[in-house]
Amino acid sequence: MYKRPRRLPANTLERPQKDLQRQQLMVRWWRGLTAFVSRPVRASRWLYKPLLWRIKKRARHLAEMSDRQLDDYIAELRQTLRRDGLTGTGVVHSFALIREVAGRELGMWHFDVQLLGGLAILHGNIGQMQTGEGKTLTATLPVAAAGLAGIPVHLVTVNDYLTARDAELMTPVYARLGLSVGVIVQGLSVEERQQQYSCDVVYCTNNELAFDYLKDSILLKGRAHPLHLHALRLQPGYRAAEQASLQQLMLRGLHFAVVDEADGVLLDEARTPLIISGEEVPQDAQQQVYMQAMALLPELEEGKDYRILRQQRQIEMTPDGEQQALYITRNLGPLWQGRVRRLELLRQSLTALHLFEKDRHYLIDEGKVVIIDEHTGRMMPDRTWEKGLHQLIEIKEGCELSAPRETLASISFQNFFRHYHHLSGMTGTAEEVTGELWRVYALPVVNIPTHKNSRRKLLSQRVYASDDLKWQAVAERAVELQAKGRPVLIGTQSLAASEYLSEQLHAGGIEHQLLNARQDAAEAAIVAAAGEPGRITIATSMAGRGTDIKLSDTVEAQGGLHVIITGLHDSSRVDRQLRGRCARQGDQGSYEFMLSLEDSVLSSRWGTVSGYVQRLPLPGWLKNKLALAIIRYCQRRLEKDHEQLRKTLLQNDEQQRELLSFTNQRV
């Protein structure tokens, strides 16, 4: 058995250097061992089984209480938790109480697996619960328990629709427990946000929350330490203007956060820096530079002067291309001075031209370029690209040129969420990124079993030589299933692909529903109808997270909802979410892949290889299998590239934190 190192004697400096090195080595080994051991123990759901048994035993006692007795017990337990905190006994009693209240108010008593998920989340883990297992109800357990203990709680979701929906559904539970519920969505004023953030439980999106944090950081101007703020408020002679600025703060701090769809928020969106900009300041000279840069692009030749690295989403200038770029910009204005600036302007212009596609990465709405969130498929009207990229795309699309904005503050999600005292989350797709979640956030993943055995079936995986053949086959397959009375959900990678398929179905007189960024206001109604007999719904990844498609008994008897995945995303977890729309909670359901050798997940090099495979004198099933293997390989490569980008961003954040620590600033 390992014995902890003895305490160093007073004459340590006189001891041999070798003994000191051995002592330090043993201390480092011990710390590393305890850190390694703490992860699997904390990540084991068996650790929470004894608590589950105690909760169920306590629940039987609560079920016998009258409503009045239960209300008295709520008040008593709330005082106890605020005095003693979330002890083991306090957790057992609070979870049993929340389960009973949810049953009486909503008619939904938490299943055992939901109680396990809630315990894992409360203890600072990512609870991996399969799609359809009721994560919305599960979240009430740790959230309400922390709220009863007097801890301000943020429940973070991925979009305004889910924020408002989940808060509305669960408010009766919180209200019965005596907890207030706040909702943060786009369009609220500062006063409204302050009022919502003052509630015990706040439902909010990751974007709104992080931007409000940045706005508060600007007001604080480096005076973020609690003792500093307290002293400023107490100082009688402090300037009235400074006192007034402190009254504009919205957040009460970053105490306790539960992140829904944690892999999407904490990892997928980590590559996008959040930036607070000042007022638009028209700069005619700078706008002229952007127009000049786009006009010079025909003088650069792909392959000779630059290469398009689609998997890395980068433009690489060749040595010849650098010389050509410097030559064609030699006689331009003063803003073109400097070799690095000239090359970067042209590289950014090539990026706007080749790597950002209309109706995939952005759309044109009322004459303006509006970004489409690549992870949710929704419009992001308040977000713009930085470093002139947004203006370059506006020039590309012939839109009115917006003025660049000055950056006032910025932060990444990786940096932001690590400020919380307690961080946890839940998702159905954390298996592939378990190591990264632990490395970046020290969050273990606890795998929670399903309430009922899954009946989801994979029917086929087919690869077609071209997109035209694929879309024709998809339409025929949808009609075939529609004739059998089964609802069909067709998942596409982009807005453009969804609208193209919709046009094909319209041309064939096939009735269907379309859900993408242009119909986000009608999302709830479209999703609610997607499970009706014979209904065909085309959707981007908007329908992939947080939505539940209800099925009738007739549909269940026909085999349930069928999902057709028409293209692999950059992340396999998005595909898992999409196929998770079917066969939820033990229902019947099936899915299939109908892919193409022209899918965007294939790089140009591997697209050529897969095309060569199709021409080989091999049986059709074997060529299909080889092509599918190549597509899967390219997807894994993309996932690795994205992970490396997130790792680089994290390293940059750490370096920035070290630099700013000397000036007492926060990022």
Protein Blocks (a to p, Z undefined) as FASTA:
>chain_A
ZZddddddfklmmpcfklmmmmmmmmmmmmmmmmmmmmmmmmpmklmmmmmmmmmmmmmm
mmmpcfklmmmmmmmmmmmmmmnopafklmmmmmmmmmmmmmmmnopacdfklmmmmmmm
mnopacdddehilpmmmmmmmmmmmmmnopacddddfbfklmmmmmmmmmmmmmmnopac
ddddehiafklmmmmmmpmbdcddfklmmmmmmmmmmmnnopabfklmmmmmmmmkbcfk
lmmmmmmpmbgcjfbdcdehkllmmmmmmmpccdddddddddfklmmmmmmmmmmmmmpc
ehjlpccdfknopacddfklmmmmmmmmmmmcfklgcjklmmmmmmmmmmmmmmpcghkl
pcceehiacdddfklopacfkbcceehlmmmmmmmnopacddddddfbdcdfklmmmmpm
bdcdddfblmlmmmmmmmmnopacdddddfbdcfbdcfbdcddfbfklmmmmmmmmmmmm
mmnopacddddfbfklmmmmmmmmmmnopacddddfklmmmmmmmmmmmmgghiacdddf
klmgopacdddfklmmnnpaadddfbdcfblklmmmmmmmgopehiacdddddddfkbfk
lcfklmmmmmmmmmpccdfklmmmmmmmmmmmmmmmmmmmmmmmmmmmmmmmmmmmmmmm
mnopaZZ
